[in-house]
């Protein structure tokens, strides 16, 4: 993971990993079948780190406060660990997952719980018959889109993009009330 954090997943190689851990390159194949298998494990670790990052910030008493913090923590993670975040979403080699799988085991599960709580308590009001699934997916799409824009196209912008991202997410939150 240190190689990915420092240089990006493109610089990850069996040889470089072996060198860093003082191991033989052929010895690594006892544990991993390929570089892609290592990347898959790093991606899983990245998603676990994202979920933990969100979990520590989602402590608000209301669903709205928890969602606001989840958005802030999600985008914060992307900015703090850009190479890890980009790897997580751009280098997936694992078998495809269903949305139901994702709803159960990732940071996305936290969003689904928040949306269910907000709708159940009456704190969130969905339009056009949208339910928790549509609202969770919309919030994830917005957080992910803002994060990817920040790390790619908006990476060289001198203006305060984080503030713009926070305001954009707040517009979404205001629509839920």
N, C-alpha and C positions, 0 to 999 in steps of 0.2 A: 504494500500500500504506500510505503514511503516513496518508492520510485514514481508511482502514479501521482502522488501529491506534489512531488518536486518537478516532474517533467512531463506528466501526462501519460496516458496508457500507450501511446505510440512508441514510447521509449522502453516499455517493458519487454524484457527478453529473459529466457531461461538462463542465459549466460550472466546477465546482469544480476538477476536474483541470486544465483549461485555465488557470484563474487561477493555480494553484500552479506550473505549469511555464512560465508566461508565453507561452501559445500561444493561438490562437483556437479556440473550440469547434468550428467547422466544420473546422478543420485536423486535429483529432483523427480525424475520420472517414476521413482518408486511411490511417490505421493500424488503426483498429478500426471495425467496421460498426455497433456499438451499445455501450451501457453494459453489456449482458449479456456481450458479447465481452470487454470489459475485466475483468469479474468472473470470467469463465472463466479468463483468464490469471492473475489474482490467486490464484484457487483452486489452479491448477497450481503457482504459486510457493509457496503455503502448504504444499502437500504436499511439495514439494522441501525446504522449510525444516524441516518436521517430520522427514523422512527424514535430513537432515543432522544435526539435533539428536540424534536417536537414535543415529546412526552414531558420533558423537563420544563417546557414553557407553557403547557396547556393546563393551567391551574385555576383559571377563572371560575367564579361561582355560577356564571350564566353561560348558556351555549354561545351567545354572541361574543362574550369575552374570550371564551375558549377558541372560537373560530378565528377571531382577530389575532390572538397569540399564535395559533397554528400557522396562519398565513405569514406572520412576521418571522416565526422560527424557520419555516420552510425556506423562505427567500433568504434568510440569514445563512442557513446551511449552504445554499448554492453559492453565495458570495464568499463564504469562509473556506469552502472546500470545492473550488470550481472544477478542478481536474477530476475529482471523485464524482461530482454531480454529472459532469459531461460523460464520463465513462458509464455511469449507471444507466443513462438513457440512450447512449449511442453505440454500445458494444454488447448488446445482449445476444448470446449464443444459445441460451437454454431453450428447452421446448416451450412452446407458447402456453400462456396461462389464460384462464378464463377471468372475467371480471369478478365472478364470485370468489375465485382464489385470491385475487388482489384485495378484495374487500375484507378478507379474513386475516391476512398475515403481514400487511405492510403499514406504513404511515397512513396510507389511504383508509385503513380500518379506523383510525382515529377520526378522520373526517366523517366517515359514515356514522359513527357514534354521536358526534357532535350534531350532525344534521338530524338524526333521529330524535335526539334530546330536544333540540330547538323546535322541531315540528310538534312533538308530543306536548311540550310545555306551552305551545302557542306563541313562543318568542319569535319564531320564523313563520313567515307567511309566503307560501309559494304561489306563483301565478300560473295560470293555464294548466292547473292540475299536476304540476311537477311535485314529485315526492322526494324523499331523502336521497334516493339513488341519483336522480338528475341534479339535485343541488350539490351533492358531494362531488359528482363528476365535474360540474361547472366550476366549483371552487378549486378543485385540483387542476383543471385545465388553465384557469386564470393564474394560479400560483406558479405552475410549471411554465406557462408561456412568458410571464413576466421574468421569471428566473432565467430562462433560456435567452430571452432578448438581452438581459443584462450581461450575460456571459459571452454573447456572440456579437450581434450587431451593435449593441449599445456599450460594448466594452471600452471603447475609446472616447466616449462622450465625457466631456469635462463637467457637465451639469450634474446635479444631485439626482441621479436616476433612482436611488433607493427611496428618496422622498416621493418621487413620482409613482413608483411602484406601490408604496404604502397608500397613497391617495387613491390610486386606481382600485386597489383591493377594498378600500373603505367605501367606494362607490358601490361595489358589489354587496358589501355588508349592509349598507343603507337600504338597498333594494329588498333585503330579506325581512326588514322590520315591518 
